Amino acid sequence: MKLLAFIMQTGGHIAGWRHPLATDSALCNVDYFVSCAKTAERGKFDAVFFADSLGYPGSRSAETFEGQETPKLDPLPLLSAVAPVTQRVGLIGTTSTTYNEPYPTARRFATLDHISRGRAGWNIVTSTMENEAHNHGFERHMGHAKRYQRAAEFVDAARKLWDSWQPGALLADQDSGRYADASRISAVNHSGEHFRIAGPLNLPRSPQGHPVLVQAGASADGKAFAARYAEVVFTSHPAIDSAIGLRREMHERAAAFGRVKGAIKVLPAITPYIGRTREEAQAFKQELDELIPLPIALEKLETLLGGFDLSDHDLEGPLPALPPEHLEMQSSTRDRVLEAAGQADATVRKLAYQVAGGRTSSAAIGTAEDVADMLSEWYEAGAADGFIISPPVLAYGLETFVDQVVPILQARGLFRKDYEGETLRDHLGLAVPENRYEKDPQLRIKPEIW
């Protein structure tokens, strides 16, 4: 199975930063992130994965803003700092296609791939928050469908740029005085609805050809985009049956784009709560949930419900019926919460804490053996190609998983005991993409600069 370490702030649980085991005031300290990456590498993880956004989610009050861990370093410089002090673990960073441009984005990820000698991955997001639009000169966030249209063109343009230097283009021949072979460098001359880009990229093709492409959209548009472009799909599923269904769906969708089986790895996110006993693990989860302030939990639920105001509703009563306008946007997470709301003992308070305590992952609660059993069952049943591990408290939770769960998976023959390759593509079993201009020389375009 494949394992990615999701370094979500100082914990995958929203109140993880408040726990005594959390690393204190770490989010602007590069040593903290280096330590997490080294732990993941010691555990032979395929990669570490850093999330990002370009603004703040809306908060109802200063109180709810103050109660959340919000600082975020830019993942690309951060991963560039991690690269020289690690050797094998992959380095996946998030960049938005809505509020960036293809040329500098392609260049940054190619740079990271060169710096890391082939370990770069790009988590492609389309951004979700109004504040991100306001930080980039727009009054409103771009519509959902248009964001994905822009993302598709963005990735198409980036892939052309990564191919603009063909094999053999870099000569560095001191005797002849030729540093590059101009006949093996192509313009891209991309002209679309959103972008016009001449090219070529101003650095050679990187060790992986293209950085590994990661995506997490759960909507119909998101799944279509992932099937066409993604090589790793980040999912969140509470039950094995739905996870099996999504993995099968993603493989069928990918095949419709002519992609071969194995070209896409589906990785559900799991938050492991590990204890010496099951009771201790349950107590750990309960302890963290009790650290979530109620206003934050309610705000998380309201946001998931499309901004539905719950302030006038009885917290100990059932969730009221949602007006149709709050059901228009597709959301698998919201649908699971509405399903839970139908249970007899469900209350607004319980649902709020369920949403806030779950964050973006399913929970695995128990001993190290219990957690390994769950991952083994899902993997062997075809529910996952591996998992994105999001420890509730960092760095403690990642160290516990590496020291206690990884050896069990290794003993069962389900996870590597050592790295077998050098690059992230090697770890994931992904092929290096063909260079389009090498494959078809007729596509080559003389750059305007000579």
N, C-alpha and C positions, 0 to 999 in steps of 0.2 A: 504494500500500500504506500501511497504518497502522503507525506506529512508536511504541512506548512505551519509555521508559528505566527499567529496573528498578534503583533505587538500593539494592542489597543490601549493607548495611554499607559497607566500603571495597573490595568486589569480589564478583563472582558466584562466584569460586573460593574454596573454604573456607580456603585458605592465602593468598589474595590480600593480606591485611593484612600478611603477612610479607615481601612482595616490596619491593625498594628503590624501585620506582616508585609504591607505594601512598602515599596521603596519610596522614601520620603522626598518630595519636591524634586522629582527626577526629570520632568519633561523638557527641560532645556539643558540637560546634562548629557553630553554625548557618551560619557562613560557608561551610563545606564543602558543605552541602546546597544553599545558595543558588547556589554556583558550579556544581554539577552541574545544577541546574535551568536556569541561564542557558545552559550549554553545550547542553542539550537544546533549549532555545528557539532558540538560534543555528542548530541543525541542523533546525529546523522540525518537531521531534517533536510528536506529538499530545499526549503527556502524560509526566510523571514519575510513578513508581509506588513507594510506600514500603510495605514489608511491616511486620508487627508481630506480637507475641504478648504475653500478659499473665503471663508467667512464664518459667522456664527449662526446656529439654529435660533429661530425666534424664541424668546423667553417671555413668559407672561409678566414677570416681575424681576427686579434685581435679586430677590430671594432665590428664585429658581435658577437664575444665571450663576449666582455665587456658589450654589451647591453642587455645581458640576465641574468636572475636570476638563478644561477647554483648551489650554495651550497646545499648539501643534507646530513642530519644526517642519520645514519643507523637506519632503522625503528624499529628493534627489541629492542635495548637498549632504544630508545625513547619511544616506547609503554610500555616497562617495567616501565619507569618513570611515564607514564600517568596512568597506572593501579591502583596504590594505592590511587590516588586522584580522581578517578571516581568509580562508583558502578555498573552501568548497561550497559552503552554504549559499543558496541563491538569494538574490536581493530584489524584492518586488516593491515598487513604490507606486503611489496613486497620483495620477494627473488627469485633470478634467479636459474633455474635448470641447466643452461649451465656452470656457473662458481662457483658452490658450490658442496657439497657432501651430499648425503642423510642423513647419520648418524648425523652430527652436525646440519643440518637443522631441522630434525625431533626433535632433542633434544631441540633446541632453541624454536620451536613453542610449544612443550609440556610444556616447562618451562613457556612461556608466558601464556599458558592456565591455568597452576597451579597458577601463580602469580595473574592472573585476575579472578580466580575462574570461568573459563569457558567462556571467552569472546574473545578468539583468533581466527583470521582468517588469512589465507595465500593467498596472491595474487601471483599466479604462473606466472612467466614470463620466456621467453627463451632468453632474451637479444637481442638487435638489432644493437648495435654500434660496429664498428671496434675497437675503443679505449678500449672497455671492453676486447676484445681478447688480445690486446697488454698489458693490465695490468695484464694478467694472463699467460703470457709466450707464447702466440700463435701469429704467424705471421698474420693469417687471422681468421675472424669470422667463426664459424662453419656454414655449409649450413643449409638452412631453414628446409628441411625435417629431416635431422639428428638431429637438435636441438629438434624437437618434438619427435623423437624416444627416445632421451636421456631423455626428460622430462617425457615421459610415464613410462619409467623404474624407473626414480627417484621417482615419486609419488608412484608407486607400492611398492618400497622398503621402503619409508617413512611410508606408511600405515601398512606394516608388522611390522615395528619397534614400531609404536604406539600401536599395538595389542600384543606386546611381553609379557606384564604383563596382566594376566587375572584377572577378579574380584576375590577378596579374596586372592590375592598374597601378599598383604601388611598386615602383622600381627601386628608388633610392640608390641609383647606380652612379657611384662617384666617378668612375672612369669615363662613362659616356656623358656625364653631366645631366642625365635625365632622371628627374625625381619621380615622374608619373608618366604613364602611357595615355595620352589624350584620347586615343582611339577606343579605350576601354572605360571611358567616363562619359556618362550620358546625362543630358538635361532630362527633366521630367515634364516640363511644360504642362503642368496640371492646370486645367481651367474648368471650374465647376460652379455650382450655385453659391457656395460659401467661400471658396478659396481660389486664388490664382498664384501659382508657385512655379518659378522657372527651374530651380535646381541648377546644378547638382548639389548634393550635400557636400560640405567642405571638410569631410574626413572619410577615410576608407570604410568599406563594409566591416562591421564588427565581428567578433569571433563566432557569435551565434547566427550571423546573417541578419536576423531580426530578434530583438528581445522577445521573450515569451509574453504572449498577450493574455491577460487575465480580465475577467468581467463578472459582474454579480447581478445583473438586472433580472428581476423576477416577473416583470410584466410581459405581455405578448411581444411588444417591441423589443424589450430587453432580451428575451429568449431568441427571437429571430436574429438579433445582432450577434449574440453569443454563438449561435449555430454557424454563422457566416465567418466570424473572425476569431473568437476566443479559443485558446488552447487549454486554459484552466477556467472552470466555471465555479464560482463561490456561491453556495446555496445555503439555505437554512430550512431544515425540515424536522418537525417534532417526532415523526413516526417513520418506521422503516418502509412501510408500504408506499407512502407518498414519495419517499426518496427514490425507491426503485422506479416508480412511475416517471419521475422527472428525469432520471438518468437515461431511461429508455427513450423518453421524448427528445432529449437533447441529442442523442445519437442518431435518431431518425431525422431530426431537423438538419443536423450536420451532413448526413448522407444526401439529403436533398440538394445541398450545395456542392455535391461531388467530393466531399471530404471522406477520407478513409477512416475505418474504424480505428480507434486509438488516437486520433488526431485531437481529441477533446477529452480532458480529464475533469470529472465532476466531483467536487470536494465539498461536502457539507461542513458547516462550522459547528464545532462542539466545544462547550465549556465544561472542563472536567473539575468536579469538586471531589477531591481525594482525601480519604481519611483512613486511619488504621482499622476502623470498623465502619459499617454502613451508617450506624447511628452518629458517629463522629462526623462523617461527611455531610449527613443531613443537617446536623447542628451548624456546621460551617456555612452551608447555604443559607440557613435561617438567620444566622448572625449577620451575614452580608445584607440580606433582604431588609432586616430591621434597621440598617444604617441608611436606607433610602428615605429622604424626607418625603412626606405625603404630597406636598405641592408639586414636587418633581415627578413623582409617579403619576399623578393625575394629568399633568401636562403631557407626559409621554403618551398616555392613552388618548388624550384629546387630539394630539398631533397625528397619531396613527388613524384616528377616525375622521381625518380630513378637517380638523379644526372644530369638531363638534363640542359645544360648551357644556360641561358637566357640572358647572358651579352651583346650579340650582337643583341638582338631583341628589337623592338620598344615597350616601355612600354605602349604606348597608342594604340597599335594595338592588334589584336587577338593572342591567344596562337598558336604558330606554331604546325604543326603535329608532333607527337612524333615518333621517329624511333622504330621499333619493339622491340629492346632489352630493351627499357624503359617501355615496357608493359608486360614483362614476369612475374614479381612478382605480385601475386594477392594482390589487395588493394582496399577495398570498399571505403575508403576515397578518394583515387586518382580517382576512377571511378566517384564519385560524382562531383569532381572538373572538370573532363573532360566533364561531362554533363553540368555543369554550363558554361563551356567555349564555348559551342555551342549557347548560347544566344546572341542575336543581339548586346547588349551593353557591352558584356564581353571584358575586356582588360587584358593584362598581369598584370598591376598595380592592377586592381580591384581583380583579382584572387589571387594575392599575399597577399593582405590585408585580403581577405576572409579566406585564409588558416591560416594566422598568427593570425587573430582575433578570429577564431573559436577554435583553439587548439584541444582539444579532445572531445568537447561537442557540442550539439545543443543549440541554444540560445532560451530563453523565455524572451521576452521583453515587459514590460508593467507594469501596476499596480499589487499590490499583488493579487487582484482578477483575473486579466488576467493570471498571472502565475499559480494560483490555477486552473483556468478553463482549461488551457492546460494540466496540470498534470492529472486532473480529466478525461478529454476527452480521453487521451491516456490510462489511467488505465482502464477505463470502457469499452473501445473498444477492450481490450485485446492486446494492443501494449506493455504492460510492467507489470511486477509484482511490480514495484516500480521504484525508480530513484536514481541515483548517482548525488547528488547536488554539483556542482563545482562553487562556487561563484566567480565572476570575480575579486573581491578585498576582501582580508581577513585581519582582522577578521570581518570587517564591513558587508560584504555581507552575511555571515552565520548568524550573529545576526539579520539582517534585515529579512532574510527568516524565522528564528525561530519565531521572534516577529510578523510578518505580514502574512506570507503564511500558516504556520503550524496551527494557530487557525482556518483559513478558512477550511482547509482540515479536521480538527477535527470536526468542526460544521457540515460538510457534511457527517460525519460518515465514512470517507475514510482513516483516520489515527488514531492511538491509542492516548488516552488521558493520559495513563500511561503504564508503562511496566507491562506485565502480567507474565513474567518469569525472570529467573536469568541469563541465558546464551545467547550467540549469536544465538545458535541453537533454543532456545526458541523464541527469537524475530522473527527469520526468518521462523519459522514453519518447521524446519528440524529435522529429526530423528537422534538420536545418532547411529552411525554405529555399526553394530554387530562386536564383537571381533571374528575374524576368528578362533583363537585357542580355544576359549570358545565354539563356535558353533560346531567345529569338532576337538575333542581332538586328533584324529589320526594325525593331522597336527603338533602337538607339537614335537619339536626337543630338545633333551637334549643339553644345551649350553656346549661349549668346556671348560668353566671355572670351571666346577665341574664334 
